[in-house]
Amino acid sequence: MFKKVLVANRGEIAIRVMRACRELGISTVAVCSEADKNALFAKYADEAYLIGPAPSSQSYLNMEAIIAVAKNTGSEAIHPGYGFLSENPAFAKRCEEEGIIFIGPPSHVIAEMGSKIRARNLMMKAGVPVVPGTKDAVEDVNEALEIAEKIGYPVLIKASAGGGGIGMKVVHSIEELSTSLSSTQQMAGSAFGDSSVFIEKYVEEPRHIEIQILADASGNTVYLSDRECSIQRRHQKLIEEAPSPIMTPELRKQMGEAAVKVAKAIGYINAGTVEFLYSKGNFYFLEVNTRLQVEHGITEMITGIDIVREQLSIAWGEKLEFDQEDIVIDGHAIECRINAEDPLNDFAPSPGKIRRYRSAGGPGVRVDSGVHTGYTISPYYDSMISKLCVWSRKREDAIARMERALYEYVVVGVKTNIPFHKAVMRNPAFRRGDLTTGFIEEQDILEAVEDVVKADSEKGATLASALEAKDKKVAAITAAVHAYVNMAQKTQR
């Protein structure tokens, strides 16, 4: 096994990877920006090195600086976590050129899946169902009009190199098409350096379901389970659960085998996720995330498989120690992404200093976090505070456990989306498992959030008043005791 691994990331995911390394006896190297030099992940690592100023472009996206640290510290491999350089084929290629093992798929696989157009075409050749749409990039509005007329409105214009919900626009009519095409091309060029876009049929009432896969270099590929990721804001996930409430053994087998077919068609190695849209009994290939997912923890909770540990073993060249029939799903798990953001202000980031922090605990609760009391949420990076995960035997029990965990969670100093998560857990449609990617808007969740915020504020004021009264009572009793002790001492003298 590796002796030393560099973790090219920050925050909770850096700590998550380092924990797996520590259990395997692997030394870890952290790289950090000046804003993160006192962060928990930098202190948790065996070694930590500054690589630049706070902006990501000068630190966590600085490929040459990261590779230089890896070489100078004798790191045999680099784990990229998620985000930043994790799906950058140029970075994976540089690692390969320098003889450093990139803990992820080969660079050419990342490149293939980085283009949604190429990925769609590969899936069609492999016989994996895709959403009806174009095979090539759409160049002009006349071509777009012809395609949209053929497949029918509404349609979705998507950036070929897009990700994280950026570069996507739903078009409902001919009148919208021209301006939407132009604006999406401009956004794609600005965000990804590639203005290529394509058009596909907009799947109505879709659910976002993904399949976790593991593949070793010997050709062994398995799917671990499914995850429901339909609750999103701006196409970015907020709540995930495993397994999906709609999943049956038959559907899981169909989607799982399709995911394995995807992996084999592209020569995939290591951990990855095949994402699908599901609607009205049909599922369609969406994309492959060629990295560790934020929500991997809930799959670990229901399968008992440490995905990061498997990543390290596969990268070292070991074969999977289990087959498909060995994977058993036990119970139900839910993840809430706890972010420093204001759900009542369009989920705007809320950077600042955390003045008080107490995470949830107790049976069946897992918190992956990189923050603490006194920690400052930086405006330079993602606003995630932690990933709050719970497990229980049944879905309804997992929901109740998540409600309890959210009740316990205390973050003072920045606004968080905890009220949002509370509102969702109480929502009847969520409890029934009736989910779509438009859940937030369809269920008027933000109105419910307002009620939660008001109730929490009143409860907080009542608690503060009770604590103040209690403090006064304690102070009075303490003063009386001191007076009695002083009087007794004078009497003895």
C-alpha positions in Angstrom: 0.0 0.0 0.0 1.0 3.6 -0.4 3.3 5.1 2.2 2.4 8.7 1.5 -0.6 10.4 -0.3 -1.1 14.1 -1.0 -4.7 15.3 -0.7 -5.4 18.0 -3.2 -8.4 19.5 -1.6 -9.7 21.3 1.5 -12.3 21.1 4.2 -14.4 18.1 5.1 -13.5 16.0 2.1 -9.8 16.4 2.8 -10.3 15.2 6.3 -12.5 12.3 5.0 -9.7 11.1 2.7 -7.1 11.5 5.4 -9.1 9.4 7.8 -9.1 6.5 5.4 -5.4 7.0 4.9 -4.7 7.0 8.6 -6.6 3.7 9.1 -4.4 2.2 6.4 -1.2 3.5 7.9 -0.6 6.0 5.1 1.0 9.4 5.8 -0.9 12.4 4.4 0.2 15.7 2.9 -2.1 18.7 2.8 -1.8 21.6 0.5 -3.6 24.8 1.6 -4.1 28.4 0.6 -3.2 31.3 2.9 -6.8 31.5 4.0 -6.8 27.9 5.1 -3.4 27.7 6.8 -5.0 27.3 10.3 -7.9 25.1 9.0 -8.6 21.8 10.7 -7.7 19.7 7.6 -4.2 21.3 7.5 -3.7 20.4 11.1 -5.0 16.9 10.7 -2.5 16.0 8.0 0.9 14.7 8.9 2.4 17.5 6.7 0.9 20.7 5.3 2.2 23.2 2.8 1.1 26.6 1.6 0.6 26.8 -2.2 -0.7 30.3 -2.8 -3.2 33.0 -2.0 -6.9 32.4 -1.2 -8.4 32.5 -4.7 -8.6 28.9 -6.0 -6.9 29.8 -9.3 -3.8 30.6 -7.4 -3.9 27.7 -5.0 -6.2 24.7 -5.2 -6.3 24.9 -9.1 -2.5 25.5 -9.3 -1.5 22.1 -10.8 2.2 22.7 -11.0 2.4 23.9 -7.4 0.5 20.8 -6.2 2.7 18.5 -8.2 5.8 20.2 -7.0 4.7 19.6 -3.3 3.9 15.9 -4.2 7.4 15.4 -5.7 9.3 17.2 -2.9 7.5 15.3 -0.2 7.9 11.9 -1.8 4.1 11.5 -2.2 3.4 8.4 -4.4 -0.2 9.4 -5.2 -2.6 12.3 -5.2 -6.3 12.1 -4.1 -8.2 15.0 -5.6 -11.4 14.7 -3.5 -14.3 16.4 -5.4 -14.4 19.7 -7.1 -11.3 21.7 -7.9 -9.0 19.4 -10.0 -10.9 16.1 -9.5 -12.4 16.0 -13.0 -9.6 17.9 -14.8 -8.1 15.5 -17.4 -5.0 17.8 -17.8 -4.2 17.4 -14.1 -4.6 13.6 -14.2 -2.4 13.6 -17.3 0.3 15.7 -15.5 0.3 13.2 -12.6 0.7 10.3 -15.1 3.6 12.2 -16.8 5.3 12.7 -13.4 4.9 9.1 -12.3 2.5 10.1 -9.6 -0.6 7.9 -9.2 -3.9 9.9 -9.7 -6.5 8.3 -7.4 -9.3 8.3 -9.9 -9.9 7.1 -13.5 -7.3 7.5 -16.3 -7.0 11.0 -17.8 -8.5 9.9 -21.2 -11.6 8.6 -19.4 -12.1 11.9 -17.6 -11.7 13.7 -20.9 -14.2 11.5 -22.6 -16.8 12.0 -19.9 -16.0 15.7 -19.5 -17.8 16.3 -22.9 -21.5 15.6 -22.5 -21.8 15.3 -26.3 -19.1 12.7 -26.5 -20.5 10.9 -23.5 -24.0 10.8 -25.0 -22.7 9.3 -28.3 -20.7 6.7 -26.4 -23.7 5.7 -24.4 -25.9 5.4 -27.5 -23.2 3.0 -29.0 -23.2 1.0 -25.8 -26.9 0.6 -25.9 -27.6 2.7 -22.7 -30.8 4.7 -22.9 -30.3 8.5 -23.4 -32.7 11.4 -23.5 -33.7 12.2 -27.1 -31.6 15.0 -28.5 -28.7 16.0 -30.7 -25.6 13.9 -31.4 -23.4 17.0 -32.1 -23.0 20.5 -30.9 -25.6 23.0 -32.1 -24.0 25.8 -34.0 -26.9 28.2 -35.0 -30.5 29.1 -34.2 -31.9 27.6 -37.4 -30.4 24.2 -36.5 -31.7 24.6 -33.0 -35.2 25.4 -34.2 -35.3 22.3 -36.4 -34.2 20.0 -33.6 -36.6 21.5 -31.1 -39.5 21.1 -33.5 -38.5 17.5 -34.1 -38.3 16.4 -30.5 -40.9 18.7 -29.1 -41.0 21.5 -26.5 -40.0 21.9 -23.8 -36.3 21.3 -24.5 -33.1 21.7 -22.5 -30.1 23.6 -23.8 -26.9 22.3 -22.1 -23.3 23.2 -22.1 -21.2 20.2 -23.3 -18.5 20.9 -20.7 -21.0 22.0 -18.0 -21.3 20.8 -14.5 -22.9 21.7 -11.2 -26.0 23.0 -12.9 -24.1 25.7 -14.7 -24.9 26.2 -18.4 -28.4 24.7 -18.5 -31.6 26.4 -19.7 -35.1 25.1 -20.2 -36.9 26.5 -23.3 -40.7 26.2 -23.6 -41.3 27.9 -26.9 -39.9 29.0 -30.3 -39.9 32.6 -29.0 -37.4 31.8 -26.2 -35.1 29.6 -28.2 -32.9 32.2 -30.0 -32.0 34.2 -26.9 -31.6 31.1 -24.7 -29.2 29.5 -27.2 -27.1 32.6 -27.4 -26.9 33.2 -23.6 -26.1 29.5 -22.9 -23.3 29.5 -25.4 -21.9 32.7 -23.9 -22.2 31.3 -20.4 -20.5 28.0 -21.4 -17.6 29.8 -23.1 -17.1 32.0 -20.0 -17.4 29.3 -17.4 -15.7 26.4 -19.1 -13.7 27.8 -22.0 -15.9 25.7 -24.4 -19.1 27.3 -25.9 -20.4 24.0 -27.3 -24.0 23.3 -26.4 -26.5 20.6 -27.3 -30.2 20.2 -27.1 -32.2 17.4 -25.6 -35.8 16.8 -24.7 -36.7 18.2 -21.3 -37.8 15.3 -19.2 -40.8 16.4 -17.2 -41.3 15.5 -13.5 -37.8 13.9 -13.4 -36.2 12.2 -10.5 -32.4 12.4 -10.3 -31.1 8.9 -9.4 -27.5 7.9 -9.4 -25.6 4.6 -9.2 -22.3 4.3 -7.3 -19.8 2.0 -9.1 -16.4 0.6 -8.2 -14.1 -0.8 -10.9 -10.6 -2.3 -10.6 -7.9 -2.5 -13.2 -8.6 -6.2 -13.8 -12.0 -5.5 -15.3 -14.1 -6.2 -12.2 -16.9 -3.7 -11.9 -19.8 -3.6 -9.4 -22.6 -1.2 -8.5 -23.0 -0.6 -4.8 -26.4 0.9 -4.6 -28.6 3.8 -5.8 -29.1 7.3 -4.4 -32.0 9.7 -4.8 -30.7 13.2 -5.4 -33.8 15.0 -6.6 -34.0 17.8 -4.0 -31.9 20.5 -5.6 -31.5 24.3 -5.8 -30.2 25.6 -9.1 -29.5 22.0 -10.2 -27.2 21.5 -7.2 -28.1 18.8 -4.7 -29.1 19.6 -1.1 -30.6 16.3 0.2 -29.8 12.8 -0.9 -31.0 9.4 0.3 -30.0 5.8 -0.2 -31.8 3.9 -1.5 -34.3 5.8 -3.6 -37.9 5.6 -2.3 -39.1 4.4 -5.7 -36.5 1.7 -6.1 -37.5 -1.9 -6.5 -35.0 -4.8 -6.7 -35.9 -5.2 -10.4 -35.4 -1.5 -11.2 -32.1 -1.4 -9.2 -30.8 -4.4 -11.1 -31.7 -2.7 -14.5 -30.1 0.6 -13.6 -27.1 -1.0 -11.9 -26.4 -3.2 -14.8 -26.8 -0.2 -17.1 -24.2 1.7 -14.9 -21.8 -1.2 -15.2 -22.3 -1.3 -19.0 -21.4 2.4 -19.0 -18.2 1.8 -17.0 -17.1 -1.0 -19.2 -17.8 0.9 -22.4 -15.4 3.7 -21.3 -12.8 1.6 -19.6 -13.5 3.0 -16.2 -11.2 2.4 -13.2 -11.7 3.4 -9.5 -14.9 4.9 -7.9 -17.4 6.8 -10.0 -21.1 7.6 -10.3 -23.4 7.1 -13.2 -26.3 9.6 -13.0 -29.7 9.0 -14.5 -33.0 10.8 -14.9 -36.0 8.7 -14.1 -39.5 9.7 -15.2 -42.8 7.7 -15.6 -41.2 4.3 -15.6 -38.2 5.1 -17.8 -34.6 6.0 -17.0 -32.1 7.9 -19.2 -28.3 8.3 -18.9 -27.4 11.8 -17.7 -23.6 11.8 -17.1 -20.7 10.1 -15.3 -19.1 11.8 -12.4 -15.5 10.7 -12.6 -14.7 11.2 -9.0 -15.8 10.7 -5.4 -19.3 12.2 -4.8 -20.2 14.5 -1.9 -22.9 12.0 -1.0 -20.8 8.9 -1.0 -21.2 8.6 2.8 -24.9 7.4 2.7 -23.9 4.6 0.4 -21.2 3.6 2.8 -23.8 3.6 5.6 -26.2 1.1 3.9 -23.5 -1.2 2.4 -20.8 -1.1 5.0 -18.2 -0.5 2.2 -15.6 2.3 2.8 -15.5 3.8 -0.7 -12.4 5.9 -0.1 -10.5 2.9 1.2 -11.5 1.1 -2.0 -10.3 4.0 -4.1 -6.9 3.8 -2.4 -6.8 0.0 -2.8 -7.8 0.1 -6.5 -5.2 2.8 -7.2 -2.6 0.7 -5.6 -3.4 -2.1 -8.1 -5.5 -4.4 -5.9 -8.5 -6.3 -7.1 -12.0 -5.8 -5.5 -12.4 -8.3 -2.7 -16.2 -8.7 -3.3 -18.5 -9.5 -6.2 -21.9 -8.1 -7.0 -23.7 -10.8 -5.0 -21.7 -9.9 -1.9 -23.2 -6.4 -1.8 -26.2 -6.2 0.6 -28.3 -3.1 1.2 -29.1 -2.7 4.9 -31.5 0.0 6.1 -31.9 3.6 4.8 -29.7 6.6 5.0 -30.3 10.4 4.4 -27.8 13.2 3.9 -28.5 16.9 4.5 -25.8 19.3 3.2 -25.4 21.9 5.9 -24.4 25.1 4.1 -23.7 28.6 5.3 -26.4 30.2 3.1 -29.7 31.9 3.5 -32.6 29.9 2.0 -34.9 32.9 2.4 -32.5 35.0 0.2 -32.3 32.7 -2.8 -29.8 30.6 -0.9 -27.2 33.4 -1.0 -23.9 32.5 0.7 -23.4 33.6 4.3 -19.7 33.8 5.0 -18.4 34.8 8.4 -17.1 33.6 11.7 -18.8 30.7 13.5 -19.2 32.0 17.1 -20.7 28.8 18.5 -20.8 25.3 17.0 -22.3 22.1 18.2 -22.9 19.2 15.7 -25.4 16.5 16.1 -24.6 13.1 17.5 -26.1 9.9 19.0 -27.1 6.6 17.4 -27.0 6.4 13.6 -25.6 9.9 13.0 -22.5 10.7 11.0 -21.1 14.3 10.6 -18.4 14.9 8.1 -17.1 18.4 8.8 -14.1 20.6 8.7 -15.3 23.5 10.9 -15.4 24.4 14.6 -16.2 27.3 16.9 -14.1 30.3 15.8 -13.8 29.0 12.3 -14.4 31.5 9.5 -16.4 30.5 6.5 -14.5 32.0 3.6 -16.2 33.8 0.7 -13.6 32.3 -1.6 -14.9 28.7 -1.5 -18.0 26.6 -1.3 -20.2 27.4 1.7 -20.5 23.9 2.9 -20.2 23.5 6.7 -20.8 19.8 6.9 -22.5 16.7 5.6 -25.1 15.5 8.2 -25.9 11.8 7.5 -28.2 9.5 9.4 -29.1 5.8 9.2 -31.9 3.7 10.4 -33.6 0.4 9.5 -36.6 2.1 7.8 -37.0 5.3 5.8 -39.6 6.7 8.1 -37.2 6.1 11.1 -34.3 7.7 9.2 -36.5 10.8 8.6 -37.3 11.0 12.3 -33.7 10.6 13.2 -32.7 13.4 10.8 -35.3 15.6 12.4 -33.8 14.9 15.8 -30.2 15.5 14.5 -31.3 18.8 12.9 -32.8 19.8 16.2 -29.5 19.2 17.9 -27.4 21.1 15.4 -26.3 24.5 16.5 -24.4 27.0 14.3 -24.2 30.6 15.6 -22.6 33.5 13.7 -23.6 32.7 10.1 -27.0 31.9 8.5 -27.4 28.2 7.5 -29.9 26.1 5.6 -30.8 24.1 8.6 -34.4 25.6 8.6 -34.7 24.5 5.0 -33.8 20.9 5.9 -36.3 20.9 8.8 -39.0 22.1 6.5 -38.3 19.3 4.0 -38.3 16.6 6.6 -41.7 17.7 7.7 -43.2 17.9 4.2 -45.9 15.3 3.5 -44.7 14.8 -0.1 -41.2 14.2 1.0 -42.4 11.7 3.7 -44.3 9.9 1.0 -41.2 9.8 -1.3 -43.0 11.9 -4.0 -39.9 13.7 -5.3 -38.9 15.5 -8.5 -36.0 17.9 -9.3 -38.5 20.7 -9.1 -39.5 19.8 -5.5 -38.6 23.1 -3.9 -40.8 25.1 -6.2 -43.6 22.6 -6.5 -44.0 22.2 -2.7 -43.5 25.9 -1.8 -40.9 24.8 0.6 -39.6 28.3 1.2 -42.9 29.3 2.7 -42.5 26.5 5.2 -38.9 27.6 5.8 -40.2 31.0 6.9 -42.5 29.3 9.5 -39.5 27.2 10.7 -37.3 30.3 11.1 -40.0 32.1 13.0 -40.6 29.1 15.3 -36.9 28.7 15.9 -36.5 32.4 16.6 -39.3 32.3 19.2 -37.9 29.1 20.7 -34.4 30.7 20.8 -35.8 33.8 22.5 -37.7 31.7 25.1 -34.6 29.6 25.7 -32.4 32.7 26.1 -34.9 34.1 28.6 -35.1 30.9 30.5 -31.3 30.7 30.6 -31.1 34.3 31.8 -33.6 33.6 34.6 -31.7 30.4 35.5 -28.4 32.3 35.6 -30.0 34.9 37.9 -31.3 32.2 40.2 -28.0 30.4 40.3 -26.2 33.7 41.0 -28.6 34.5 43.8 -28.1 31.1 45.4 -24.3 31.3 45.0 -24.3 34.7 46.6 -26.4 33.4 49.5 -24.0 30.5 50.0 -21.0 32.7 50.0 -22.6 35.0 52.5 -23.5 32.1 54.8 -19.9 30.7 54.5 -18.4 34.1 55.3 -20.7 34.5 58.3 -19.8 31.0 59.6 -16.1 31.7 59.3 -16.5 35.0 61.3 -18.4 33.2 64.0 -15.7 30.5 64.3 -13.0 33.2 64.7 
